[in-house]
Structure formats: structure tokens, C-alpha cells
Amino acid sequence: MKMWRISQKLLIDRNSCFIDTDLILGRRKMSKKDYKFTESEIKLRIDKVFLKGTLTLPKKKGKHPCVILLSGYGPSRRDYETQGFKRYQIFAHKLAKKGFAALRYDDRGSGELSEIKWSDYTFDDLVDEALEALRVLKKRSDIDSKRIGFLGHSLGATIATLAASKSEDVAFIIPIGGHGLIGHETALISRTFMSFDLGESEKESVEGAELLVKMIRAIQGHEDLEEVKTEVIGKLSNKFFKMTDKKRAQFDTLEKYINSTYEGFLIFQGKTPMYEFFLKFEPTEAYEKVKCPILLVFGESDLMHPPDLHKEKIESALKKGKNKDCTSMMFPKANHNFLTEETIKKDEFIPGFLENIVSWLEEKMS
């Protein structure tokens, strides 16, 4: 693939003919006059599960193209909020200003459905939700049934891809920060790269990776799970109490420290249908079946799904499947969430993130 550098701030790989050199960087706060849209509640039913969401529509009458927004791992409310930053509300409002409708909805296990345990389900259930949302929207007189697609972040990127691999009604997908390696490899790589960010020494990183491998093997039935859990808790406890007082104070309690680690996450959430599905899931098989236009979005400094290890796998799968309309965007210095502490304070994503995604949508769906 060719590499393009646009405005010296955004790297874009292309194997399609779309090249937009008129990119707008930065995002200002919206004023009251910017709210040129309407919002209404949407209800979805998947078997015995009822989900609620918000449909944002441009005020201009007519049939609008629509973007269905899919959140990452774990039960999230419709706005996909982090540190007070309502990611998908901001996405929806930006899209509406450009003539696109947007649907965001509460995951099962969140909001009014908090009594449902999200981890008791699998990727297949999340795909069923996404395709039900598409079916509901196709029936509306204010939505263009031939221009409905998915934008998903992290796990949402995978669900968007699976949905497109199963339905020809999906007009486009935008996987953001997705993974291209099989689940158990992705988990080990994520843990290793995140250890650098946590300030672990090389020895600590290797020890942590070894514990993670043991936990994964136990979850998959190759070792005694309870014995491995006891071993992991013991080693994490020893590490906690050997910390300096200053470092230990960052976590406050042993329980909070254990919960902050990937190994700790697996102690409580590893032996669940959702995570077990993830461990054996091979995303390239889904990407090979995607025929619609696809925009792949990566953060150069993404430690959860490092693009150096995932990007080529995804692009190769699309090429193998003969997808003829793939665009890849790489945002320099961007993390997994495409946010910084400073941009969160300003209620913004990193410069150019929203604008370039919308530009691609306008080119493909206008």
C-alpha cells in the first residue's frame, strides 16, 4: 500500500481511489446554534432482551445515511462515556451537522438492563443486536435504507466487521482500534505493551506475561483454574507489598491493585462466555468476508492493539477477500482512545480524528 502524509499531521494508507487533501484539523466546542438536529428514543428487541438508544437526525427533512455506533469491551451506556467525556454523543452530533443520522444504544448489562450480566453472552449476541438495529432503521422513512453502516471502537470494531461479514445490507464499516490477531495472542501482546506504560521493569513484564499465559491456559481447561488463581493472587500480593509506600498509595488497597492488572481482570472475568469467545476468535476470517467500503482507523501509540502487529493482518485479510474499497488512517501519537488528558478537558478528540472520519463518510455516502 502507498503511504500518504496529509498536512504533515495525518498518515493515510490507501488502496482505494479516495484521497481528500482538504482536511480540517482540530475541533471547536459546539455552541447552541450548532445543534441543528433532533433526537428521539429507539427501542430494540433481541429475543427476550430489550435495548434502548438515541437516534440523532439532521433537522433537514429527507432520507439520511445513518451510522450505528458500537462500543468497546464491557457494558457501556449509549454515550460510551470515559472520564466524563461522552464519546458517542459527540460523534452523533458531529455527524448530524454533516447530514448523517446516528444511532447509539445502551449495551445489555448497562442502564436499565444492569441486572443482565454482559459477560454471559458472546460476540454472536452483540452482532445480533447490531443487525437488529440495522433492520429497525431500514424501515424508517427518514433513513436511507441503502446507506446504513457501522462505526465501532475496539471490540465494537470487531462487531462491526462481523456484522458486515454476515449481511449484504451493511453499506460501510469503520473499525477503530481493532485487532487482527487471534484473541489469546492479542491478550498477551496487550498485556506486554501496557506494562511499558505502567512503568514495569523488563523482569516484571516477563513475569506478568507468564502469569497471563497460565491464566489463559487455565481458562481454556489446560490447567487447574483455582490453583492458578491462587498462584496469581499470591504473586500479585507479594508484588503489592514490596512496592514503595508512594507507589502503593496509588492503588490504596490490594484489591484495587489486583483489579488494575490484566491478570486480575482474568481472575474475575476470564472464565466467562464472552472472554472465552474472545480468546479463540480469529478476526481475519471475518475481515476476509467484508465486501463493503471500509475505513480502518489506527492510533500510532495504541498499546492495547499496537498497529505494528495488527494493521498488516487486517489489511492482508481484506486483500485476500478481494475487498476493493479499503482505506487506512494512522493517527500519529494517538492512543487506543484517541484522547489525551488535555483533549478530554476541552471535550474533544485528538485533532483531526472526527473530521477525517466524517470526510471519508461524505466521500463514500454522499
TATA-V247676 format. One record per pair of residues at least 24 apart in sequence whose ideal C-beta (glycine too) atoms are under 10 Angstrom apart, sorted by the first residue. I is the first residue (numbers start at 1). J is the second residue. Records with the same first field share a line. If there is no record, write none. Layout:
I: J, J
//
This chain:
1: 311, 312, 315, 319, 326, 327, 328
3: 328, 330
4: 329
5: 332
6: 329, 352, 356
7: 351, 352
8: 332
9: 331, 332, 333, 350, 351, 352
10: 329, 330, 331, 332, 334, 351, 352, 353, 355, 356
11: 298, 300, 328, 329, 330, 331, 332
12: 295, 327, 328, 329, 330, 331, 356, 360
13: 296, 298, 311, 315, 326, 327, 328, 329, 330
14: 326, 327, 328, 329
15: 315, 318, 319, 323, 324, 325, 326, 327, 328
16: 293, 294, 295, 323, 324, 325, 326, 327, 328, 360, 363, 364
17: 324, 325, 327, 363
18: 293, 295, 325, 327, 359, 360, 363, 364
19: 327, 363
20: 327, 356, 359, 360, 362, 363
22: 359
23: 352, 355, 356, 359
24: 351, 352, 354, 355, 356, 358, 359
25: 350, 351, 352, 353, 355, 356
26: 346, 348, 350, 351, 352, 354, 355
27: 90, 94, 343, 346, 347, 348, 349, 350, 351, 352, 353, 354, 355
28: 346, 348
29: 346, 347, 348
30: 90, 93, 94, 97, 347
34: 93, 94, 96, 97
35: 59, 93, 96, 97
36: 60, 93, 96, 97, 99
37: 92, 93, 95, 96, 97, 99, 100, 101, 102
38: 96, 101, 142
39: 89, 92, 93, 96, 102
41: 78, 105
42: 78, 103, 104, 105, 133, 136, 137, 140
43: 105, 136
44: 103, 105, 106, 128, 129, 130, 132, 133, 135, 136
45: 132, 136
46: 108, 121, 125, 126, 128, 129, 130, 131, 132, 133
47: 125, 128, 132
48: 116
49: 108, 109, 113, 116, 121, 125, 128, 129, 132
50: 108, 112, 113
51: 78, 105, 106, 107, 108, 110, 111, 112, 113, 129, 132, 133
52: 78, 105, 106, 111, 112, 113
53: 78, 88, 102, 103, 104, 105, 106, 111, 133, 136
54: 78, 79, 88, 89, 92, 102, 103, 104, 105, 106
55: 92, 101, 102, 103, 104, 105, 133, 136, 137, 140, 142, 143
56: 88, 89, 91, 92, 93, 94, 95, 96, 97, 100, 101, 102, 103, 104
57: 92, 96, 100, 101, 102, 103, 140, 142, 143
58: 95, 96, 97, 98, 99, 100, 101, 102, 142
59: 96
60: 96, 99
61: 142
62: 99, 141, 142, 143, 144
63: 101, 140, 141, 142, 143, 144, 145, 146, 147
64: 95, 96, 99, 100, 101, 102, 140, 142, 143, 144, 147, 148, 365
65: 95, 98, 99, 100, 101, 102, 143, 144, 146, 147, 148, 149, 171, 172, 361, 362, 364, 365, 366
66: 95, 100, 101, 102, 103, 133, 134, 137, 138, 140, 142, 143, 144, 145, 147, 148, 149, 150, 171, 365
67: 91, 92, 95, 96, 100, 101, 102, 103, 104, 147, 148, 149, 150, 151, 171, 172, 173, 174, 357, 358, 361, 365
68: 101, 102, 103, 104, 105, 129, 130, 131, 133, 134, 136, 137, 148, 149, 150, 151, 152, 156, 159, 160, 163, 170, 173
69: 95, 102, 103, 104, 105, 133, 150, 151, 152, 153, 156, 160, 174
70: 103, 104, 105, 107, 126, 127, 129, 130, 133, 150, 151, 152, 153, 154, 155, 156, 157, 158, 159, 160, 163, 173, 174, 175, 176
71: 104, 105, 106, 107, 110, 126, 152, 153, 154, 155, 156, 159
72: 107, 152, 153, 154, 155, 156, 157, 158, 159, 176, 177, 304, 336, 337
73: 118, 119, 153, 154, 155, 156, 158, 269, 274, 275, 278, 304
74: 107, 109, 110, 118, 119, 154, 155, 269, 274
75: 106, 107, 108, 109, 110, 111, 113, 114, 116, 117, 118, 119
76: 104, 105, 106, 107, 109, 110, 111, 118, 153, 155, 156
77: 104, 105, 106, 107, 110, 111, 114
78: 103, 104, 105, 106, 107, 110, 111
79: 104, 106
80: 104, 107, 153, 156
82: 337, 339, 344
83: 337, 339, 341, 344, 345
84: 344, 345, 347
85: 337, 339, 343, 344, 345, 346, 347, 348, 349
86: 347
87: 153, 337, 338, 339, 349
88: 151, 153, 156
90: 347, 348, 349, 354
91: 151, 153, 349, 353, 354, 357, 358
94: 349, 354, 355, 357, 358
95: 151, 354, 357, 358, 361
97: 358
98: 354, 355, 358, 359, 361, 362, 366
99: 358, 361, 362, 365, 366
100: 147, 149, 358, 361, 362, 365, 366
101: 137, 140, 142, 143, 144, 147, 148
102: 151
103: 130, 133, 134, 136, 137, 143, 148, 150
104: 133, 151
105: 129, 130, 132, 133
107: 156
109: 274
117: 272, 273, 274
118: 269, 272, 274
119: 268, 269, 270, 271, 272, 273, 274, 275, 276
120: 272, 273, 274
121: 272, 273, 274, 277
122: 272, 273, 274, 275, 276, 277, 278, 281
123: 155, 158, 159, 162, 183, 273, 274, 277, 278, 281, 283, 286
124: 159, 162, 166, 273, 277
125: 159, 273, 274, 277
126: 152, 155, 156, 158, 159, 162, 163, 274, 277
127: 158, 159, 160, 161, 162, 163, 164, 165, 166, 167, 286
128: 159, 163, 166
129: 159, 163
130: 156, 159, 160, 162, 163, 164, 166, 167, 170
131: 159, 162, 163, 164, 166, 167, 169, 170
133: 163
134: 163, 167, 169, 170, 171
135: 167, 169
137: 169
138: 169
144: 171, 365
145: 169, 171
146: 171, 365
147: 171, 172, 361, 364, 365, 366
148: 172, 365
149: 173, 174, 292, 293, 294, 295, 361, 364, 365
150: 174, 175, 292
151: 175, 176, 295, 297, 357, 361
152: 176, 177, 178
153: 177, 178, 297, 336, 337, 338
154: 178, 179, 302, 304, 305, 336, 337
155: 179, 274, 278
157: 283, 296, 297, 305, 314
158: 183, 278, 281, 283, 286, 287
159: 286
160: 286, 290, 294
161: 283, 284, 285, 286, 287, 289, 290, 294, 296, 314, 317, 318
162: 281, 283, 285, 286, 287, 289, 290
163: 286, 290
164: 286, 287, 289, 290, 291, 292, 293, 294, 323
165: 285, 286, 287, 288, 289, 290, 291, 292, 321
166: 286, 289
167: 292
168: 291, 292
169: 292
170: 290, 291, 292, 293, 294
171: 292, 293, 364, 365
172: 290, 292, 293, 294, 295, 325, 360, 361, 364, 365
173: 287, 290, 292, 293, 294, 295, 296
174: 293, 294, 295, 296, 297, 327, 329, 357, 360, 361, 364
175: 283, 287, 290, 294, 295, 296, 297, 298, 314
176: 295, 296, 297, 298, 299, 302, 329, 331, 336, 337, 338, 353, 357
177: 296, 297, 298, 299, 302, 304, 305, 307, 310, 334, 335, 336, 337, 338
178: 283, 287, 296, 297, 298, 305, 307, 310, 311, 314
179: 278, 281, 283, 302, 304, 305, 306, 309, 310, 313, 314
180: 282, 283, 284, 287, 296, 305, 307, 309, 310, 311, 312, 313, 314, 315, 316, 317
181: 281, 282, 283, 284, 305, 309, 310, 313, 314
182: 278, 279, 280, 281, 282, 283, 284, 285, 313
183: 216, 275, 276, 277, 278, 279, 280, 281, 282, 283
184: 212, 213, 216, 217, 219, 220, 278, 279, 280, 281
185: 279, 282, 309, 310, 313
186: 278, 279, 281, 283, 304, 305, 306, 309, 310
187: 212, 213, 215, 216, 262, 265, 266, 270, 275, 278, 279
188: 212, 213, 216, 262
189: 303, 304, 305, 306, 308, 309, 310
190: 262, 302, 303, 304, 305, 306, 309, 336
191: 261, 262, 263, 265, 266, 303, 304
192: 262, 303, 306
193: 301, 302, 303, 304, 305, 306, 308, 309
194: 261, 262, 303, 304, 306, 336
195: 261, 262, 303
196: 303
197: 301, 303, 304, 335
198: 260, 261, 262, 303
199: 247
200: 239
204: 239
207: 235, 239
208: 232, 235, 236, 239, 261, 262, 263
209: 262, 263
210: 235, 263
211: 235, 236, 261, 262, 263, 264, 266
212: 261, 262, 263, 265, 266, 270
214: 263, 266
215: 262, 263, 264, 265, 266, 267, 270, 271
216: 266, 270, 275, 279
218: 266, 270, 271
219: 266, 269, 270, 271, 272, 275, 276, 279
220: 270, 271, 276, 279, 280
221: 271, 276
225: 266, 267, 270, 271
228: 263, 266, 267, 270
229: 263, 266, 267, 268, 270, 271
230: 267
232: 258, 261, 263, 264, 266, 267
233: 258, 263, 264, 267
235: 263
236: 260, 261, 263, 264, 267
282: 313, 317
283: 310, 313, 314, 317
284: 313, 314, 316, 317, 318, 320, 321
285: 317, 321
286: 314, 317, 321
287: 313, 314, 315, 316, 317, 318, 319, 320, 321, 323, 326
288: 316, 317, 318, 319, 320, 321, 322, 323
289: 317, 318, 321, 323
290: 314, 317, 318, 321, 323, 325, 326
291: 318, 321, 322, 323, 324, 325
292: 323, 325, 364
293: 323, 324, 325, 326, 327, 360, 361, 363, 364, 365
294: 318, 323, 325, 326, 327, 328, 364
295: 325, 326, 327, 328, 329, 356, 357, 360, 361, 363, 364
296: 326, 327, 328, 329, 330
297: 327, 328, 329, 330, 331, 334, 338, 353, 356, 357, 360
298: 328, 329, 330, 331, 334, 336, 338
299: 329, 330, 331, 332, 333, 334, 335, 336, 337, 338, 339, 350, 353
300: 330, 331, 332, 333, 334, 335
301: 331, 332, 333, 334, 335, 336
302: 330, 331, 334, 335, 336, 337, 338
303: 335, 336
304: 335, 336, 337
305: 336
306: 336
307: 331, 334
325: 364
327: 356, 360, 363, 364
329: 353, 356, 357, 360
331: 356
//
